[in-house]
């Protein structure tokens, strides 16, 4: 039996008693720009256990308080399924390097973090498309749809189903 490595703290594989068939990467561990332009993009090609990968969008972390864990909020906020669709694209002519972009945009993310997931139909569709597209661009072996956790307080599940429907629609297109 093979397992997927849960990359939450380090991308480097720790010794395991069982074979590792791939990796699940938590969005909260890395800024989206690092996947596209930084060191983590090189890790995806270099580390064998990252060749077969999934990306957990971690939409359930939307309620995180930036005053409690600002660095994690800055990473999560760089993804389009949170509020990252409002961030400008990285432009090497405008920024010295990805680190400068992350520093400037991280401050913006922390200020604009709503502690809620998008709730309008347009916001949900836009977020779902962003999650599917990024996972496809990272050559993930499957798509994990972003959706809020089902809570006992809301028995209708309408909001969660809206997210799943939008994700399925995005994956089909």
MODELLER restraints for C-alpha pairs under 7 A, 6 or more apart:
rsr = mdl.restraints
at = mdl.atoms
rsr.add(forms.Gaussian(group=physical.xy_distance, feature=features.Distance(at['CA:2:A'], at['CA:18:A']), mean=6.35, stdev=0.5))
rsr.add(forms.Gaussian(group=physical.xy_distance, feature=features.Distance(at['CA:2:A'], at['CA:19:A']), mean=5.03, stdev=0.5))
rsr.add(forms.Gaussian(group=physical.xy_distance, feature=features.Distance(at['CA:2:A'], at['CA:20:A']), mean=5.40, stdev=0.5))
rsr.add(forms.Gaussian(group=physical.xy_distance, feature=features.Distance(at['CA:2:A'], at['CA:21:A']), mean=5.46, stdev=0.5))
rsr.add(forms.Gaussian(group=physical.xy_distance, feature=features.Distance(at['CA:3:A'], at['CA:19:A']), mean=6.50, stdev=0.5))
rsr.add(forms.Gaussian(group=physical.xy_distance, feature=features.Distance(at['CA:3:A'], at['CA:20:A']), mean=4.92, stdev=0.5))
rsr.add(forms.Gaussian(group=physical.xy_distance, feature=features.Distance(at['CA:3:A'], at['CA:21:A']), mean=5.54, stdev=0.5))
rsr.add(forms.Gaussian(group=physical.xy_distance, feature=features.Distance(at['CA:4:A'], at['CA:20:A']), mean=5.52, stdev=0.5))
rsr.add(forms.Gaussian(group=physical.xy_distance, feature=features.Distance(at['CA:4:A'], at['CA:21:A']), mean=5.43, stdev=0.5))
rsr.add(forms.Gaussian(group=physical.xy_distance, feature=features.Distance(at['CA:4:A'], at['CA:22:A']), mean=4.75, stdev=0.5))
rsr.add(forms.Gaussian(group=physical.xy_distance, feature=features.Distance(at['CA:4:A'], at['CA:23:A']), mean=4.81, stdev=0.5))
rsr.add(forms.Gaussian(group=physical.xy_distance, feature=features.Distance(at['CA:4:A'], at['CA:24:A']), mean=6.34, stdev=0.5))
rsr.add(forms.Gaussian(group=physical.xy_distance, feature=features.Distance(at['CA:5:A'], at['CA:20:A']), mean=6.25, stdev=0.5))
rsr.add(forms.Gaussian(group=physical.xy_distance, feature=features.Distance(at['CA:5:A'], at['CA:22:A']), mean=6.11, stdev=0.5))
rsr.add(forms.Gaussian(group=physical.xy_distance, feature=features.Distance(at['CA:5:A'], at['CA:23:A']), mean=4.41, stdev=0.5))
rsr.add(forms.Gaussian(group=physical.xy_distance, feature=features.Distance(at['CA:5:A'], at['CA:24:A']), mean=6.08, stdev=0.5))
rsr.add(forms.Gaussian(group=physical.xy_distance, feature=features.Distance(at['CA:6:A'], at['CA:23:A']), mean=5.84, stdev=0.5))
rsr.add(forms.Gaussian(group=physical.xy_distance, feature=features.Distance(at['CA:6:A'], at['CA:24:A']), mean=5.03, stdev=0.5))
rsr.add(forms.Gaussian(group=physical.xy_distance, feature=features.Distance(at['CA:6:A'], at['CA:25:A']), mean=6.30, stdev=0.5))
rsr.add(forms.Gaussian(group=physical.xy_distance, feature=features.Distance(at['CA:7:A'], at['CA:23:A']), mean=6.54, stdev=0.5))
rsr.add(forms.Gaussian(group=physical.xy_distance, feature=features.Distance(at['CA:7:A'], at['CA:24:A']), mean=5.98, stdev=0.5))
rsr.add(forms.Gaussian(group=physical.xy_distance, feature=features.Distance(at['CA:7:A'], at['CA:25:A']), mean=4.87, stdev=0.5))
rsr.add(forms.Gaussian(group=physical.xy_distance, feature=features.Distance(at['CA:7:A'], at['CA:26:A']), mean=6.34, stdev=0.5))
rsr.add(forms.Gaussian(group=physical.xy_distance, feature=features.Distance(at['CA:8:A'], at['CA:25:A']), mean=6.53, stdev=0.5))
rsr.add(forms.Gaussian(group=physical.xy_distance, feature=features.Distance(at['CA:8:A'], at['CA:26:A']), mean=5.59, stdev=0.5))
rsr.add(forms.Gaussian(group=physical.xy_distance, feature=features.Distance(at['CA:8:A'], at['CA:29:A']), mean=5.64, stdev=0.5))
rsr.add(forms.Gaussian(group=physical.xy_distance, feature=features.Distance(at['CA:9:A'], at['CA:29:A']), mean=6.48, stdev=0.5))
rsr.add(forms.Gaussian(group=physical.xy_distance, feature=features.Distance(at['CA:20:A'], at['CA:49:A']), mean=6.77, stdev=0.5))
rsr.add(forms.Gaussian(group=physical.xy_distance, feature=features.Distance(at['CA:21:A'], at['CA:49:A']), mean=6.82, stdev=0.5))
rsr.add(forms.Gaussian(group=physical.xy_distance, feature=features.Distance(at['CA:22:A'], at['CA:49:A']), mean=4.91, stdev=0.5))
rsr.add(forms.Gaussian(group=physical.xy_distance, feature=features.Distance(at['CA:22:A'], at['CA:50:A']), mean=5.91, stdev=0.5))
rsr.add(forms.Gaussian(group=physical.xy_distance, feature=features.Distance(at['CA:22:A'], at['CA:51:A']), mean=6.79, stdev=0.5))
rsr.add(forms.Gaussian(group=physical.xy_distance, feature=features.Distance(at['CA:22:A'], at['CA:52:A']), mean=4.59, stdev=0.5))
rsr.add(forms.Gaussian(group=physical.xy_distance, feature=features.Distance(at['CA:22:A'], at['CA:53:A']), mean=5.52, stdev=0.5))
rsr.add(forms.Gaussian(group=physical.xy_distance, feature=features.Distance(at['CA:23:A'], at['CA:49:A']), mean=6.13, stdev=0.5))
rsr.add(forms.Gaussian(group=physical.xy_distance, feature=features.Distance(at['CA:23:A'], at['CA:50:A']), mean=5.64, stdev=0.5))
rsr.add(forms.Gaussian(group=physical.xy_distance, feature=features.Distance(at['CA:23:A'], at['CA:52:A']), mean=6.39, stdev=0.5))
rsr.add(forms.Gaussian(group=physical.xy_distance, feature=features.Distance(at['CA:23:A'], at['CA:53:A']), mean=4.79, stdev=0.5))
rsr.add(forms.Gaussian(group=physical.xy_distance, feature=features.Distance(at['CA:23:A'], at['CA:54:A']), mean=6.31, stdev=0.5))
rsr.add(forms.Gaussian(group=physical.xy_distance, feature=features.Distance(at['CA:24:A'], at['CA:53:A']), mean=5.76, stdev=0.5))
rsr.add(forms.Gaussian(group=physical.xy_distance, feature=features.Distance(at['CA:24:A'], at['CA:54:A']), mean=4.70, stdev=0.5))
rsr.add(forms.Gaussian(group=physical.xy_distance, feature=features.Distance(at['CA:24:A'], at['CA:55:A']), mean=5.70, stdev=0.5))
rsr.add(forms.Gaussian(group=physical.xy_distance, feature=features.Distance(at['CA:24:A'], at['CA:56:A']), mean=6.66, stdev=0.5))
rsr.add(forms.Gaussian(group=physical.xy_distance, feature=features.Distance(at['CA:25:A'], at['CA:54:A']), mean=6.11, stdev=0.5))
rsr.add(forms.Gaussian(group=physical.xy_distance, feature=features.Distance(at['CA:25:A'], at['CA:55:A']), mean=4.80, stdev=0.5))
rsr.add(forms.Gaussian(group=physical.xy_distance, feature=features.Distance(at['CA:25:A'], at['CA:56:A']), mean=5.98, stdev=0.5))
rsr.add(forms.Gaussian(group=physical.xy_distance, feature=features.Distance(at['CA:26:A'], at['CA:55:A']), mean=6.06, stdev=0.5))
rsr.add(forms.Gaussian(group=physical.xy_distance, feature=features.Distance(at['CA:26:A'], at['CA:56:A']), mean=4.98, stdev=0.5))
rsr.add(forms.Gaussian(group=physical.xy_distance, feature=features.Distance(at['CA:26:A'], at['CA:57:A']), mean=6.85, stdev=0.5))
rsr.add(forms.Gaussian(group=physical.xy_distance, feature=features.Distance(at['CA:26:A'], at['CA:58:A']), mean=6.85, stdev=0.5))
rsr.add(forms.Gaussian(group=physical.xy_distance, feature=features.Distance(at['CA:27:A'], at['CA:55:A']), mean=6.60, stdev=0.5))
rsr.add(forms.Gaussian(group=physical.xy_distance, feature=features.Distance(at['CA:27:A'], at['CA:56:A']), mean=5.90, stdev=0.5))
rsr.add(forms.Gaussian(group=physical.xy_distance, feature=features.Distance(at['CA:27:A'], at['CA:57:A']), mean=5.47, stdev=0.5))
rsr.add(forms.Gaussian(group=physical.xy_distance, feature=features.Distance(at['CA:27:A'], at['CA:58:A']), mean=6.28, stdev=0.5))
rsr.add(forms.Gaussian(group=physical.xy_distance, feature=features.Distance(at['CA:27:A'], at['CA:76:A']), mean=6.28, stdev=0.5))
rsr.add(forms.Gaussian(group=physical.xy_distance, feature=features.Distance(at['CA:28:A'], at['CA:72:A']), mean=5.70, stdev=0.5))
rsr.add(forms.Gaussian(group=physical.xy_distance, feature=features.Distance(at['CA:28:A'], at['CA:75:A']), mean=5.78, stdev=0.5))
rsr.add(forms.Gaussian(group=physical.xy_distance, feature=features.Distance(at['CA:28:A'], at['CA:76:A']), mean=5.36, stdev=0.5))
rsr.add(forms.Gaussian(group=physical.xy_distance, feature=features.Distance(at['CA:30:A'], at['CA:75:A']), mean=5.84, stdev=0.5))
rsr.add(forms.Gaussian(group=physical.xy_distance, feature=features.Distance(at['CA:31:A'], at['CA:75:A']), mean=4.33, stdev=0.5))
rsr.add(forms.Gaussian(group=physical.xy_distance, feature=features.Distance(at['CA:31:A'], at['CA:76:A']), mean=6.86, stdev=0.5))
rsr.add(forms.Gaussian(group=physical.xy_distance, feature=features.Distance(at['CA:31:A'], at['CA:78:A']), mean=6.01, stdev=0.5))
rsr.add(forms.Gaussian(group=physical.xy_distance, feature=features.Distance(at['CA:32:A'], at['CA:78:A']), mean=5.62, stdev=0.5))
rsr.add(forms.Gaussian(group=physical.xy_distance, feature=features.Distance(at['CA:32:A'], at['CA:79:A']), mean=5.75, stdev=0.5))
rsr.add(forms.Gaussian(group=physical.xy_distance, feature=features.Distance(at['CA:34:A'], at['CA:40:A']), mean=5.36, stdev=0.5))
rsr.add(forms.Gaussian(group=physical.xy_distance, feature=features.Distance(at['CA:34:A'], at['CA:41:A']), mean=6.41, stdev=0.5))
rsr.add(forms.Gaussian(group=physical.xy_distance, feature=features.Distance(at['CA:35:A'], at['CA:41:A']), mean=4.55, stdev=0.5))
rsr.add(forms.Gaussian(group=physical.xy_distance, feature=features.Distance(at['CA:44:A'], at['CA:50:A']), mean=5.39, stdev=0.5))
rsr.add(forms.Gaussian(group=physical.xy_distance, feature=features.Distance(at['CA:44:A'], at['CA:51:A']), mean=6.37, stdev=0.5))
rsr.add(forms.Gaussian(group=physical.xy_distance, feature=features.Distance(at['CA:45:A'], at['CA:51:A']), mean=6.71, stdev=0.5))
rsr.add(forms.Gaussian(group=physical.xy_distance, feature=features.Distance(at['CA:52:A'], at['CA:140:A']), mean=6.81, stdev=0.5))
rsr.add(forms.Gaussian(group=physical.xy_distance, feature=features.Distance(at['CA:52:A'], at['CA:141:A']), mean=6.00, stdev=0.5))
rsr.add(forms.Gaussian(group=physical.xy_distance, feature=features.Distance(at['CA:53:A'], at['CA:140:A']), mean=5.09, stdev=0.5))
rsr.add(forms.Gaussian(group=physical.xy_distance, feature=features.Distance(at['CA:53:A'], at['CA:141:A']), mean=5.80, stdev=0.5))
rsr.add(forms.Gaussian(group=physical.xy_distance, feature=features.Distance(at['CA:54:A'], at['CA:140:A']), mean=5.11, stdev=0.5))
rsr.add(forms.Gaussian(group=physical.xy_distance, feature=features.Distance(at['CA:54:A'], at['CA:141:A']), mean=6.15, stdev=0.5))
rsr.add(forms.Gaussian(group=physical.xy_distance, feature=features.Distance(at['CA:54:A'], at['CA:142:A']), mean=6.21, stdev=0.5))
rsr.add(forms.Gaussian(group=physical.xy_distance, feature=features.Distance(at['CA:54:A'], at['CA:143:A']), mean=6.98, stdev=0.5))
rsr.add(forms.Gaussian(group=physical.xy_distance, feature=features.Distance(at['CA:55:A'], at['CA:135:A']), mean=6.61, stdev=0.5))
rsr.add(forms.Gaussian(group=physical.xy_distance, feature=features.Distance(at['CA:55:A'], at['CA:144:A']), mean=6.79, stdev=0.5))
rsr.add(forms.Gaussian(group=physical.xy_distance, feature=features.Distance(at['CA:56:A'], at['CA:144:A']), mean=6.16, stdev=0.5))
rsr.add(forms.Gaussian(group=physical.xy_distance, feature=features.Distance(at['CA:57:A'], at['CA:146:A']), mean=5.70, stdev=0.5))
rsr.add(forms.Gaussian(group=physical.xy_distance, feature=features.Distance(at['CA:59:A'], at['CA:146:A']), mean=5.78, stdev=0.5))
rsr.add(forms.Gaussian(group=physical.xy_distance, feature=features.Distance(at['CA:59:A'], at['CA:147:A']), mean=6.07, stdev=0.5))
rsr.add(forms.Gaussian(group=physical.xy_distance, feature=features.Distance(at['CA:59:A'], at['CA:148:A']), mean=5.81, stdev=0.5))
rsr.add(forms.Gaussian(group=physical.xy_distance, feature=features.Distance(at['CA:60:A'], at['CA:148:A']), mean=5.28, stdev=0.5))
rsr.add(forms.Gaussian(group=physical.xy_distance, feature=features.Distance(at['CA:60:A'], at['CA:149:A']), mean=5.77, stdev=0.5))
rsr.add(forms.Gaussian(group=physical.xy_distance, feature=features.Distance(at['CA:62:A'], at['CA:115:A']), mean=5.16, stdev=0.5))
rsr.add(forms.Gaussian(group=physical.xy_distance, feature=features.Distance(at['CA:62:A'], at['CA:116:A']), mean=5.44, stdev=0.5))
rsr.add(forms.Gaussian(group=physical.xy_distance, feature=features.Distance(at['CA:62:A'], at['CA:117:A']), mean=5.95, stdev=0.5))
rsr.add(forms.Gaussian(group=physical.xy_distance, feature=features.Distance(at['CA:63:A'], at['CA:115:A']), mean=4.12, stdev=0.5))
rsr.add(forms.Gaussian(group=physical.xy_distance, feature=features.Distance(at['CA:63:A'], at['CA:116:A']), mean=5.75, stdev=0.5))
rsr.add(forms.Gaussian(group=physical.xy_distance, feature=features.Distance(at['CA:64:A'], at['CA:73:A']), mean=6.95, stdev=0.5))
rsr.add(forms.Gaussian(group=physical.xy_distance, feature=features.Distance(at['CA:64:A'], at['CA:115:A']), mean=6.03, stdev=0.5))
rsr.add(forms.Gaussian(group=physical.xy_distance, feature=features.Distance(at['CA:65:A'], at['CA:115:A']), mean=6.77, stdev=0.5))
rsr.add(forms.Gaussian(group=physical.xy_distance, feature=features.Distance(at['CA:66:A'], at['CA:73:A']), mean=5.76, stdev=0.5))
rsr.add(forms.Gaussian(group=physical.xy_distance, feature=features.Distance(at['CA:66:A'], at['CA:110:A']), mean=5.95, stdev=0.5))
rsr.add(forms.Gaussian(group=physical.xy_distance, feature=features.Distance(at['CA:70:A'], at['CA:110:A']), mean=6.61, stdev=0.5))
rsr.add(forms.Gaussian(group=physical.xy_distance, feature=features.Distance(at['CA:73:A'], at['CA:110:A']), mean=6.47, stdev=0.5))
rsr.add(forms.Gaussian(group=physical.xy_distance, feature=features.Distance(at['CA:74:A'], at['CA:106:A']), mean=4.76, stdev=0.5))
rsr.add(forms.Gaussian(group=physical.xy_distance, feature=features.Distance(at['CA:74:A'], at['CA:109:A']), mean=5.82, stdev=0.5))
rsr.add(forms.Gaussian(group=physical.xy_distance, feature=features.Distance(at['CA:74:A'], at['CA:110:A']), mean=6.09, stdev=0.5))
rsr.add(forms.Gaussian(group=physical.xy_distance, feature=features.Distance(at['CA:77:A'], at['CA:83:A']), mean=5.74, stdev=0.5))
rsr.add(forms.Gaussian(group=physical.xy_distance, feature=features.Distance(at['CA:77:A'], at['CA:84:A']), mean=5.29, stdev=0.5))
rsr.add(forms.Gaussian(group=physical.xy_distance, feature=features.Distance(at['CA:77:A'], at['CA:109:A']), mean=5.71, stdev=0.5))
rsr.add(forms.Gaussian(group=physical.xy_distance, feature=features.Distance(at['CA:78:A'], at['CA:84:A']), mean=4.63, stdev=0.5))
rsr.add(forms.Gaussian(group=physical.xy_distance, feature=features.Distance(at['CA:80:A'], at['CA:127:A']), mean=5.74, stdev=0.5))
rsr.add(forms.Gaussian(group=physical.xy_distance, feature=features.Distance(at['CA:80:A'], at['CA:130:A']), mean=5.17, stdev=0.5))
rsr.add(forms.Gaussian(group=physical.xy_distance, feature=features.Distance(at['CA:80:A'], at['CA:131:A']), mean=6.58, stdev=0.5))
rsr.add(forms.Gaussian(group=physical.xy_distance, feature=features.Distance(at['CA:81:A'], at['CA:127:A']), mean=3.84, stdev=0.5))
rsr.add(forms.Gaussian(group=physical.xy_distance, feature=features.Distance(at['CA:81:A'], at['CA:128:A']), mean=6.20, stdev=0.5))
rsr.add(forms.Gaussian(group=physical.xy_distance, feature=features.Distance(at['CA:81:A'], at['CA:130:A']), mean=5.88, stdev=0.5))
rsr.add(forms.Gaussian(group=physical.xy_distance, feature=features.Distance(at['CA:81:A'], at['CA:131:A']), mean=5.73, stdev=0.5))
rsr.add(forms.Gaussian(group=physical.xy_distance, feature=features.Distance(at['CA:82:A'], at['CA:117:A']), mean=6.35, stdev=0.5))
rsr.add(forms.Gaussian(group=physical.xy_distance, feature=features.Distance(at['CA:82:A'], at['CA:127:A']), mean=6.77, stdev=0.5))
rsr.add(forms.Gaussian(group=physical.xy_distance, feature=features.Distance(at['CA:90:A'], at['CA:101:A']), mean=6.65, stdev=0.5))
rsr.add(forms.Gaussian(group=physical.xy_distance, feature=features.Distance(at['CA:95:A'], at['CA:101:A']), mean=6.10, stdev=0.5))
rsr.add(forms.Gaussian(group=physical.xy_distance, feature=features.Distance(at['CA:118:A'], at['CA:124:A']), mean=5.74, stdev=0.5))
rsr.add(forms.Gaussian(group=physical.xy_distance, feature=features.Distance(at['CA:124:A'], at['CA:163:A']), mean=6.12, stdev=0.5))
rsr.add(forms.Gaussian(group=physical.xy_distance, feature=features.Distance(at['CA:124:A'], at['CA:166:A']), mean=6.72, stdev=0.5))
rsr.add(forms.Gaussian(group=physical.xy_distance, feature=features.Distance(at['CA:125:A'], at['CA:166:A']), mean=5.18, stdev=0.5))
rsr.add(forms.Gaussian(group=physical.xy_distance, feature=features.Distance(at['CA:128:A'], at['CA:146:A']), mean=6.39, stdev=0.5))
rsr.add(forms.Gaussian(group=physical.xy_distance, feature=features.Distance(at['CA:128:A'], at['CA:166:A']), mean=5.87, stdev=0.5))
rsr.add(forms.Gaussian(group=physical.xy_distance, feature=features.Distance(at['CA:128:A'], at['CA:167:A']), mean=4.85, stdev=0.5))
rsr.add(forms.Gaussian(group=physical.xy_distance, feature=features.Distance(at['CA:128:A'], at['CA:170:A']), mean=6.38, stdev=0.5))
rsr.add(forms.Gaussian(group=physical.xy_distance, feature=features.Distance(at['CA:129:A'], at['CA:167:A']), mean=6.77, stdev=0.5))
rsr.add(forms.Gaussian(group=physical.xy_distance, feature=features.Distance(at['CA:129:A'], at['CA:170:A']), mean=5.01, stdev=0.5))
rsr.add(forms.Gaussian(group=physical.xy_distance, feature=features.Distance(at['CA:131:A'], at['CA:146:A']), mean=6.81, stdev=0.5))
rsr.add(forms.Gaussian(group=physical.xy_distance, feature=features.Distance(at['CA:132:A'], at['CA:143:A']), mean=6.53, stdev=0.5))
rsr.add(forms.Gaussian(group=physical.xy_distance, feature=features.Distance(at['CA:132:A'], at['CA:170:A']), mean=6.50, stdev=0.5))
rsr.add(forms.Gaussian(group=physical.xy_distance, feature=features.Distance(at['CA:132:A'], at['CA:171:A']), mean=6.11, stdev=0.5))
rsr.add(forms.Gaussian(group=physical.xy_distance, feature=features.Distance(at['CA:135:A'], at['CA:143:A']), mean=6.42, stdev=0.5))
rsr.add(forms.Gaussian(group=physical.xy_distance, feature=features.Distance(at['CA:145:A'], at['CA:164:A']), mean=6.78, stdev=0.5))
rsr.add(forms.Gaussian(group=physical.xy_distance, feature=features.Distance(at['CA:145:A'], at['CA:167:A']), mean=5.59, stdev=0.5))
rsr.add(forms.Gaussian(group=physical.xy_distance, feature=features.Distance(at['CA:146:A'], at['CA:163:A']), mean=6.97, stdev=0.5))
rsr.add(forms.Gaussian(group=physical.xy_distance, feature=features.Distance(at['CA:147:A'], at['CA:160:A']), mean=5.95, stdev=0.5))
rsr.add(forms.Gaussian(group=physical.xy_distance, feature=features.Distance(at['CA:147:A'], at['CA:163:A']), mean=5.26, stdev=0.5))
rsr.add(forms.Gaussian(group=physical.xy_distance, feature=features.Distance(at['CA:147:A'], at['CA:164:A']), mean=6.21, stdev=0.5))
rsr.add(forms.Gaussian(group=physical.xy_distance, feature=features.Distance(at['CA:148:A'], at['CA:160:A']), mean=5.83, stdev=0.5))
rsr.add(forms.Gaussian(group=physical.xy_distance, feature=features.Distance(at['CA:150:A'], at['CA:157:A']), mean=6.75, stdev=0.5))
rsr.add(forms.Gaussian(group=physical.xy_distance, feature=features.Distance(at['CA:150:A'], at['CA:160:A']), mean=6.64, stdev=0.5))
